[in-house]
Amino acid sequence: MSCVVEETIKKKRFEFGKNWKRFLSTLNEERIVEAERSLRDMLDCESLQGRSFLDIGSGSGLFSLAAKRLGARVHSFDYDPASVRCTSELKKRFYADADDWTVERGSALDKAYLRSLGTSDVVYSWGVLHHTGDMWTALDCAALPVARNGQLFIAIYNDQDIVSVVWTKIKETYCSGALGQFLVKAVMLPYFLLQSVAVGVVRYRSPLRHFSEYKKRRGMSIYHDWIDWLGGYPFEVARPEQIFDHYTRRGFELEKLVTTNRLGCNEFVFRKKSLNEAR
C-alpha cells in the first residue's frame, strides 16, 4: 500500500465498523433471508453447498452469514477492526463451533495476503473496493483468489460525473471531524427523509411504505445505509464499461450485470475462464 493511500485512510477514512455495529441491533431472520436471496439471485444458484466463499470487506458479516447458511465454507476479512468484530460476533452468535468459517483482519490492497488465501469458488466484495483509496489496485487484488471457473461478485459506485465529484466533497467533509459530520447530517438526513416519503407516496401510495420495503434490498437498513453513504470515504466511482473492460482483459467473462442510472452501485458477476478458455 502506498504511503499516500495509507495516510488518506488513517486521516479521513470513515469508520464503517461503528455503523455496522449499530446495524447489527436491527438484524433479524427476515434480513438474513433477504441477504441469502440476493446471493442466490446474482450467483444463479440455489445453494453454495461444497463451495468456498471469500468475503472481501465483510462489514457487518451479514453476507458471510448468508453464504454459510447456504452451505459454503467461508473466509471473511475486513480492514476495519470494528467490522472484524461485527463479523466475529455473527459467527459466534450463529456458528460458534464452525471450523469452516474463519474471520480475520486484512487489507483488500494487500496482494501478498490475498495470494496467501489460495483460491475460492466465489469471491464477494459488495460496495467495498471503491472505499480503499486505490480502487483499481483493489479490483486487481480481488481477482487474485478467484478459482478457475469461479465467480467474482462485486458492486462498484456508478460514475455520475460532476455529481460524483460533489458527493466526494460531501463525504470528505463528513469525515473531516465532528463539525463536518454535524453539518452534513443536518442538511442531508432531512433531505433523505423527505425523498423516501415521496418515493413511498409515488410508488406505493403510502408515505411510510418505502421504509418497510427497503429491507428487501439485500436485507439492509435504510438509516444505516444513509450514514454509510454520507460518510463513505475514500470514495471512487467507475462506469460499467470500465469495470467490464478491466476484467475481460484479465481472463474473466461477464455472467450478470445490474446497472443503475443513479448514484448507487452497479453489480457485476464475472466468471474466471478455465485454462482452455483462456488460451
Secondary structure by P-SEA (a helix, b strand, c coil): ccaaaaaaaaccccaaaaaaaaaaaaccaaaaaaaaaaaaaaacccccccbbbbbcccccaaaaaaaaaaccbbbbbbccaaaaaaaaaaaaacccccccbbbbbbbcccaaaaaaaccccbbbbcccccccccaaaaaaaaaccccccbbbbbbbbbbcaaaaaaaaaaaaaaaccaaaaaaaaaccaaaaaaaaaaaaaaaccccccccccccccccccaaaaaaaaaccccbbbbcaaaaaaaaaaacccccbbbbbcccbbbbbbbbbbcccccc
